[in-house]
Amino acid sequence: MPTSLLSNFLQSVMNFETILQDEPCPSAIVDLDAFDHNIELFTKGIEGSGKKLRVGTKSVRVPALIKRAMVAPGFKGVFLFHPNEIQYLHDELGIDDFILAYPIMNLVEAETCARAMENDPEIRMALMADSIEHLQVYEKAAAKRDVELHVLVDVDMSIRFLGQQVGTLRSPLATPEQVVTLALKIKDFPHLKFKGIMGYEAQEASAPENSFLFRKMKQASRGQVTNRRAAVVHALEENGMPCEIVNGGGSGCFKETAKEGCVTEVTVGSGLFKPHLFDSMKDLQDFIPSLFMALRVVRTPCPGTVTAFSGGYVCSGGRLFPKIVHPQGCMTTKREGFGEVQTPFTFDPKRVPLRQGSIIICRLAKAGEPMERFNEIIAISKGEIVDRFKTYRGCGLWLG
């Protein structure tokens, strides 16, 4: 983060202790000024590319903040985590452009999608598929409601690097021939229509760049991903299956993905919050952290140690822990770390004024995942609490 941004960020965080003194803890906090700054950087990052940005709801899980991004220039549509989101986001936020990120193998969930289309035929919705079994489920649900469901074929974007599989284990379809074969089968289902492809280069979108090896991996990946996606789109066109949608990317590589000629849209989400997993990413250097967690000290077990209530909101993907940002100079203990019911912190009493009632501010490792722990997120702007937004959990929105 540039020095000027870092200075402003630290000053803002220092003020949180006063602002949050009477709030229940643990609390989730969003700095709206930083959040809006990140929205603007996403918009500028794709300026002139002709591409649109799609909000990855999994990485936000706060309806009001999803809407806040959606109304910004360059944003259109959402990339969903679960079919249960569709009706809520449509009815409450007026969103009518959806891509469901993960395939469905459950008829009840597929019928949720078909029912939404039946209720509002103007909804734009595409479901993900990488096997004939997915298509069979979608056809059964669509036929029952007599609607047409659109399908995106999920293309594997993982790579081999130094003899290792790098990326996520998602789709089994990696070659143009494999993708074309499944896309052509969609024609056999009267209630389904091919709409395009999606390819998620996780090894670029969410891997840190804090080592030479990671940076070399990302360089190698970019060439392979760009060529594979273009080859798939070309093969589909040659077989009479042009793509209306070519979705790719992620916050950590959104600028590079937007440069690809065949890509029509890029999914982003985590960069809106900039959790600390994303600190080393080149595309996000000017982004500012906007998501925080506040813990309150409730005990002093011994000199130089205080204990806060709760705090162990560890994220998936290698047990990723929160990071303390205020006050500087305190740390968790090696024995307990961040715990579900309590988190002890050690410090030098001569340098750090921690006592019972003090507020400790942390950044979370990932973006949307910790929101499953909170019913609301406190919105701060210009040093004041300006609103409280319900999370998906607070709205009773179950994601399975």
C-alpha positions in Angstrom: 0.0 0.0 0.0 1.4 3.5 -0.9 2.7 5.5 2.1 0.0 8.1 2.0 -2.8 5.5 1.9 -1.1 3.5 4.7 -0.9 6.6 6.9 -4.6 7.4 6.4 -5.5 3.8 7.0 -3.7 3.5 10.3 -5.1 6.8 11.5 -8.6 5.6 10.7 -8.2 2.3 12.5 -6.8 4.1 15.6 -10.1 6.0 15.8 -12.1 2.7 15.9 -11.5 2.2 19.6 -13.4 5.3 20.5 -16.1 4.8 18.0 -16.8 1.2 19.0 -16.5 1.5 22.8 -20.2 0.9 23.4 -20.6 -1.7 20.7 -21.0 -5.5 21.5 -17.9 -7.5 20.5 -16.8 -9.3 18.5 -18.1 -7.0 15.9 -17.6 -6.8 12.1 -16.9 -3.4 10.7 -16.8 -2.0 7.2 -15.1 1.3 6.5 -17.4 2.7 3.8 -14.8 5.3 2.5 -12.3 2.5 1.9 -15.0 0.2 0.4 -16.0 3.0 -2.1 -12.4 3.7 -2.9 -12.0 0.0 -3.9 -15.1 0.1 -6.0 -13.7 3.0 -7.9 -10.3 1.2 -8.4 -12.1 -1.8 -9.9 -14.0 0.5 -12.3 -10.8 2.3 -13.3 -8.9 -1.0 -13.7 -11.2 -2.1 -16.5 -11.8 1.3 -18.1 -11.6 1.1 -21.8 -11.6 -2.7 -22.0 -15.3 -3.0 -22.9 -15.7 -5.6 -20.2 -18.1 -5.6 -17.3 -17.5 -6.5 -13.6 -19.7 -9.1 -11.8 -19.8 -9.1 -8.0 -18.9 -12.4 -6.5 -21.4 -12.6 -3.7 -19.6 -15.3 -1.8 -16.9 -12.8 -1.0 -19.3 -10.1 0.4 -22.4 -11.8 1.9 -23.8 -8.4 2.9 -26.8 -7.4 0.6 -26.4 -3.7 1.2 -22.8 -3.8 0.2 -23.5 -6.0 -2.8 -26.0 -3.4 -4.0 -23.5 -0.5 -3.3 -21.0 -2.1 -5.7 -23.7 -3.0 -8.3 -24.8 0.6 -8.8 -21.2 1.7 -9.7 -20.1 2.2 -13.3 -18.8 -1.0 -15.0 -20.6 -3.4 -12.6 -23.5 -5.6 -13.8 -24.8 -8.8 -12.4 -23.8 -11.1 -9.6 -21.8 -14.4 -9.4 -23.7 -16.5 -6.9 -22.5 -18.9 -4.2 -25.9 -20.8 -3.8 -29.3 -20.9 -5.5 -31.0 -19.7 -2.3 -29.6 -16.2 -3.0 -31.5 -15.7 -6.2 -35.0 -14.9 -5.0 -33.8 -12.8 -2.1 -31.4 -10.6 -4.2 -34.1 -10.3 -6.9 -36.9 -9.3 -4.6 -35.0 -7.2 -2.1 -32.3 -5.6 -4.3 -33.9 -5.7 -7.7 -31.0 -7.7 -9.2 -31.9 -9.6 -12.3 -28.6 -10.9 -13.8 -27.3 -14.0 -12.2 -24.6 -16.7 -12.7 -24.6 -19.6 -10.4 -20.9 -20.4 -9.7 -21.2 -24.0 -8.8 -23.0 -26.9 -10.5 -26.2 -28.3 -8.9 -26.8 -32.0 -8.4 -30.0 -31.6 -6.3 -33.4 -31.3 -8.0 -34.8 -29.1 -5.2 -32.0 -26.5 -5.7 -32.4 -26.7 -9.5 -36.1 -26.1 -9.1 -35.3 -23.0 -7.1 -33.6 -21.6 -10.2 -36.4 -22.7 -12.5 -39.0 -21.2 -10.1 -37.3 -17.8 -10.2 -37.4 -17.9 -14.0 -41.1 -18.8 -13.9 -41.8 -15.9 -11.6 -39.9 -13.4 -13.7 -39.1 -14.5 -17.3 -37.0 -11.3 -17.7 -34.3 -12.6 -15.2 -31.0 -13.4 -16.8 -29.6 -16.6 -15.3 -26.9 -19.1 -16.2 -26.2 -22.3 -14.4 -22.8 -24.0 -14.3 -22.1 -27.5 -15.8 -19.2 -29.7 -16.5 -20.9 -33.1 -16.9 -24.0 -34.6 -18.5 -25.3 -35.3 -15.1 -25.7 -31.6 -14.4 -27.6 -31.2 -17.6 -30.0 -34.0 -16.7 -30.8 -32.3 -13.4 -31.3 -28.9 -15.0 -33.6 -30.3 -17.8 -35.8 -32.1 -15.3 -36.3 -28.9 -13.2 -36.8 -26.7 -16.3 -39.3 -29.1 -17.8 -41.4 -29.2 -14.6 -41.8 -25.4 -14.7 -41.7 -25.2 -18.5 -38.9 -22.6 -18.6 -35.6 -22.3 -20.4 -32.5 -22.5 -18.3 -29.2 -21.2 -19.7 -26.0 -23.1 -19.2 -22.3 -22.1 -18.9 -19.7 -24.8 -19.4 -17.1 -24.7 -16.6 -13.5 -24.9 -18.0 -10.6 -26.1 -15.9 -8.0 -23.3 -15.6 -5.6 -25.0 -13.2 -2.0 -25.6 -14.5 1.0 -27.8 -13.9 3.9 -25.9 -12.5 7.2 -27.6 -11.4 5.4 -30.9 -11.6 2.6 -29.9 -9.3 -1.1 -29.2 -9.9 -1.7 -25.5 -9.2 -5.2 -24.1 -8.9 -8.5 -25.5 -7.8 -9.9 -29.0 -8.4 -13.1 -28.0 -10.2 -14.0 -29.0 -13.7 -12.7 -32.1 -15.5 -12.9 -30.2 -18.8 -9.5 -28.7 -19.8 -9.3 -29.0 -23.6 -11.3 -27.4 -26.3 -12.5 -30.8 -27.5 -13.8 -31.7 -24.1 -15.7 -28.4 -23.8 -17.2 -28.6 -27.3 -18.4 -32.2 -26.6 -20.4 -31.2 -23.6 -21.6 -27.9 -25.1 -23.0 -29.8 -28.1 -24.9 -32.2 -25.8 -26.8 -29.2 -24.4 -28.8 -29.2 -27.7 -30.2 -32.6 -26.8 -32.1 -31.0 -23.9 -35.2 -29.0 -25.1 -35.3 -26.8 -22.0 -31.6 -25.9 -21.9 -29.6 -23.3 -23.9 -25.8 -22.9 -24.2 -24.7 -19.4 -23.2 -20.9 -19.6 -22.9 -18.1 -20.6 -20.6 -16.6 -19.8 -17.2 -13.0 -20.4 -16.2 -11.7 -19.5 -12.8 -7.9 -19.1 -12.6 -7.7 -19.5 -8.8 -3.9 -19.7 -8.9 -3.9 -16.1 -10.0 -7.0 -14.7 -8.5 -6.3 -15.6 -4.9 -2.7 -16.8 -4.5 -0.3 -14.3 -2.8 2.7 -12.8 -4.6 5.0 -12.6 -1.6 7.6 -15.0 -3.0 9.7 -15.4 -6.1 8.2 -18.8 -6.7 4.6 -17.6 -6.5 5.4 -14.7 -8.9 7.0 -17.1 -11.5 4.0 -19.4 -11.1 1.6 -16.6 -11.9 3.6 -15.5 -14.9 3.5 -19.1 -16.2 -0.2 -19.3 -15.5 -1.2 -16.1 -17.3 0.1 -17.4 -20.7 -1.5 -20.8 -20.3 -4.9 -19.4 -19.1 -5.1 -16.8 -21.9 -4.3 -19.3 -24.6 -6.6 -22.0 -23.2 -9.6 -19.7 -22.9 -9.1 -18.3 -26.4 -8.7 -21.8 -27.9 -11.9 -23.0 -26.2 -13.9 -19.9 -27.5 -12.5 -20.4 -31.0 -13.4 -24.1 -31.0 -16.9 -23.4 -29.9 -17.4 -20.8 -32.6 -16.1 -23.2 -35.2 -18.8 -25.7 -34.1 -21.6 -23.2 -34.3 -21.6 -22.5 -30.5 -20.7 -18.8 -30.1 -20.3 -17.6 -26.5 -22.5 -14.7 -25.3 -20.7 -14.9 -21.9 -17.0 -15.6 -21.2 -16.5 -15.2 -17.5 -13.1 -15.3 -15.8 -10.7 -13.8 -13.3 -11.0 -12.7 -9.7 -9.9 -9.8 -7.7 -6.2 -10.8 -7.7 -5.9 -10.8 -11.5 -8.9 -8.7 -12.7 -6.8 -6.3 -14.8 -5.0 -9.1 -16.6 -8.1 -11.1 -17.3 -9.9 -8.0 -18.6 -7.2 -7.6 -21.2 -8.1 -11.0 -22.9 -9.9 -10.4 -26.1 -12.4 -13.2 -25.7 -13.4 -12.4 -22.2 -16.7 -10.5 -21.7 -16.8 -10.1 -18.0 -14.6 -10.5 -14.9 -15.8 -11.6 -11.4 -14.5 -9.6 -8.4 -15.4 -9.6 -4.8 -12.6 -10.0 -2.2 -10.9 -6.8 -3.4 -13.8 -4.8 -2.1 -12.8 -5.7 1.4 -9.1 -6.4 0.8 -8.6 -9.1 3.5 -4.9 -9.6 4.4 -4.5 -12.7 2.1 -4.5 -10.2 -0.8 -1.9 -7.7 0.6 0.9 -8.8 -1.7 -1.1 -8.8 -5.0 0.1 -6.4 -7.6 -3.4 -5.6 -9.0 -4.6 -4.6 -5.5 -1.7 -2.5 -4.2 -3.7 0.7 -4.2 -6.7 -0.9 -2.6 -7.4 -0.2 1.0 -8.5 -2.7 3.7 -12.2 -2.0 4.5 -13.2 -5.1 6.6 -12.3 -5.4 10.2 -13.2 -7.3 13.4 -13.3 -5.7 16.8 -12.6 -7.7 20.0 -12.9 -6.5 23.6 -10.5 -7.3 26.4 -12.4 -8.8 29.3 -9.6 -10.3 31.5 -6.1 -9.6 32.7 -4.7 -13.1 33.6 -1.2 -11.8 34.4 0.9 -8.7 33.8 1.6 -8.2 30.1 -1.3 -10.4 29.1 -4.9 -9.6 28.5 -7.7 -11.9 27.2 -10.4 -10.8 24.7 -13.7 -12.5 24.4 -14.0 -14.8 21.3 -12.2 -13.9 18.1 -11.3 -17.3 16.6 -12.8 -16.7 13.2 -10.3 -18.7 11.2 -10.8 -19.0 7.5 -10.6 -22.0 5.2 -7.6 -22.7 2.9 -4.8 -23.6 5.4 -6.3 -22.2 8.6 -5.8 -18.6 7.9 -5.9 -16.4 11.1 -6.9 -12.8 11.6 -4.1 -10.2 11.8 -3.9 -7.6 14.6 -3.7 -4.0 13.3 -4.4 -2.0 16.5 -2.9 -1.5 18.9 0.5 -2.3 17.3 2.9 -4.2 19.6 0.6 -6.9 20.8 0.4 -10.5 19.6 -1.5 -13.7 20.3 0.1 -16.5 22.3 1.5 -19.5 20.6 -0.4 -21.9 22.8 -3.9 -20.6 22.3 -3.8 -18.3 19.3 -7.2 -17.0 18.2 -9.9 -19.0 20.0 -13.6 -19.5 19.6 -14.3 -18.4 23.2 -11.3 -16.3 24.1 -8.1 -14.9 22.6 -5.1 -14.0 24.9 -2.8 -11.2 23.8 0.7 -10.5 25.1 2.3 -7.0 25.1 4.8 -4.7 26.8 2.8 -2.7 29.4 5.3 0.2 29.0 4.5 0.6 25.3 1.0 -0.7 24.8 -1.9 0.6 27.0 -4.1 -2.5 27.0 -6.5 -3.0 29.9 -9.9 -4.5 30.5 -12.4 -2.9 28.2 -9.8 -2.0 25.5 -10.7 -2.7 21.9 -8.4 -4.7 19.6 -8.9 -4.3 15.9 -8.0 -7.1 13.5 -8.2 -7.7 9.8 -9.6 -11.0 8.6 -7.8 -13.3 6.3 -10.6 -13.8 3.8 -13.5 -11.7 2.7 -17.0 -13.1 2.8 -16.4 -16.3 4.8 -16.2 -14.6 8.2 -19.6 -12.9 7.6 -21.2 -16.2 8.5 -20.2 -15.4 12.1 -22.0 -12.0 12.3 -25.7 -10.9 12.0 -24.7 -7.4 11.0 -21.7 -5.3 10.0 -21.2 -1.8 11.5 -20.7 0.8 8.8 -18.2 3.6 9.5 -17.6 6.7 7.4 -15.6 9.8 8.3 -14.9 8.6 11.8 -18.6 7.9 12.7 -21.0 5.0 12.7 -23.4 5.8 9.9 -25.4 2.5 9.5 -25.7 -1.2 10.3 -26.1 -3.7 7.5 -27.5 -7.2 7.9 -25.3 -10.0 6.6 -26.7 -13.0 4.8 -26.8 -14.7 8.2 -28.7 -11.7 9.7 -31.2 -11.9 6.8 -31.8 -15.6 7.5 -30.3 -16.4 4.1 -29.2 -20.0 4.3 -26.4 -21.0 1.9 -26.4 -24.7 2.6 
